[in-house]
Amino acid sequence: MMISQDFDSIDVVDELIRKIRIKESQLKLAQKSNLLYTSEVLKNQILELQHQLSESQDPELHALMSLLDD
């Protein structure tokens, strides 16, 4: 049973990371196009997703993600 919970949490983390990457791409486009309001909204959405990500991770996954950020 524990294994399926691990896979579920990995799926959640993968989905959050995917959403963050999409928002980051959208943010770059918005910044290049000088869409200030859109940029602010996207920044806030990214922060919220990052917060959800940090809440959903166990310490091992968090350590792994910090390696990917470097």
C-alpha positions in Angstrom: 0.0 0.0 0.0 2.8 2.4 0.8 4.3 2.0 -2.7 1.1 3.3 -4.4 1.1 6.3 -2.1 4.7 7.0 -3.2 3.6 6.8 -6.8 0.7 9.1 -6.1 2.9 11.7 -4.5 5.4 11.4 -7.4 2.6 12.0 -9.9 1.4 15.0 -7.9 4.9 16.4 -7.8 5.5 15.7 -11.5 2.2 17.5 -12.4 3.1 20.5 -10.3 6.6 20.7 -11.8 5.0 20.5 -15.3 2.5 23.3 -14.5 5.4 25.5 -13.1 7.4 25.0 -16.2 4.5 26.0 -18.4 3.8 29.1 -16.3 7.5 30.0 -16.4 7.4 29.8 -20.3 4.2 31.9 -20.4 5.9 34.4 -18.0 8.9 34.8 -20.3 6.6 35.5 -23.2 4.5 38.0 -21.3 7.7 39.8 -20.1 9.0 40.0 -23.7 5.7 41.4 -24.8 5.6 43.9 -22.0 2.4 42.5 -20.6 2.9 43.8 -17.0 -0.4 42.7 -15.5 -0.2 39.2 -17.1 3.4 38.9 -15.9 2.3 39.7 -12.3 -0.6 37.2 -12.4 1.7 34.5 -13.8 4.4 35.2 -11.1 1.7 34.8 -8.4 0.5 31.5 -10.0 4.1 30.2 -10.1 4.6 31.1 -6.4 1.3 29.3 -5.5 2.3 26.2 -7.5 5.8 26.3 -5.9 4.1 26.5 -2.5 1.9 23.5 -3.3 5.0 21.6 -4.5 6.9 22.3 -1.3 3.9 21.1 0.8 3.5 17.9 -1.2 7.1 16.8 -1.1 8.8 14.5 1.4 12.3 15.3 2.4 13.9 12.9 -0.1 12.0 14.4 -3.1 12.7 17.9 -1.9 16.5 17.1 -1.9 16.2 15.7 -5.4 14.3 18.8 -6.6 17.0 21.1 -5.2 19.6 19.1 -7.2 17.6 19.7 -10.4 17.4 23.5 -9.6 21.2 23.8 -9.6 
